Amino acid sequence: MFFVPVNEPADQPDPRPRAQVEPDGKFALSMYGDRDGAPVGEYIVTVLWEGDGGLDKLKGQYSAAAKSKLRAVVKEGNNELPPFRLN
């Protein structure tokens, strides 16, 4: 999972906030270090769910910022985001 800033310039280099989702659906974002969070802002959320043979179980529906309809807002302090509904 990656959080791509909504107003990110096309030539913006990494790093981007990222997370590995746990089996229970929880995740903690990392930017530069382990679980250090993300800058305040609006994000497009991309998700790649690898299945057998490395294939995306979501068939690319959320794999790129241009396609994903998932959004998140990171505010100052601790954040608890509502669950993302993946079809």
N, C-alpha and C positions, 0 to 999 in steps of 0.2 A: 504494500500500500504506500502510495506517495501522495503528499499534499502539494499541489501546484498553485502558487499564488495566482489569483484571478487576474491581476494587472501586471503579470510578469512579462518583461520584454522577451521577444523571441530569442534573443541571443544570451539570455540569462544563464550563466553556468550553474552547475550543482554547487553546493549541496541543497537538497530540498528536504523538508521534513518527511520522514519515512517511518514505517512501523511494520513489524511482523505480528500478524493477528494470532492470538492464542486460540486453542480449541473452543473456549467458552465465548469467543467473540471480542474479548477485551484486547486493548492494545495501548501502548505508550509510545508517543512520538519521540524521535531522536533527530537532531539536526547535525551537531558536530560530535557529540559524545553519546554515551549510552543513556537513553531516556531523559535527555536534557530539554525536551519540549520543542516548541515551534514559535516563531515570531508571531505577534498579534497580527491578525488579518483575515481576509476571506480567501478560501481555497476551493479549488476543484480537486476532488479526491479520485485517484486512479487505483484500481484494484486488479491484480492478476492472481487467480486462484489456480495453482498448478495441480493437475490431476495426473493420471497414469500417462507415462511417456512424456511428461513435461507440458502436456496440452492444457490450455486455459479452460477450466470448467465453465467459465462465464462467456466463452466464445468471443472474447475481445470487446464485449459490450462496455467495459469500464477501464480498459487497458491504456487508453490515451486521453489526455485532457480534452482534446477536440471532440471526443465521443461521450465521455462520462457526464452523466447528469447529476452525479453525487456532489454535494456542496457541504462545506463546514466553515464555521467561524470560530477562530481562536481568539479568546479574550485574555486580558491580563489576569494572572493568577492561575489557579487550578481550574481545569475544564473537564466537564463530563458531557460528552456529545451524545445525542440520541442515537439509537441503533440505525445503521444504514440498511435499507431494504434492497436486497439484490434479487433481481428476477432471473 
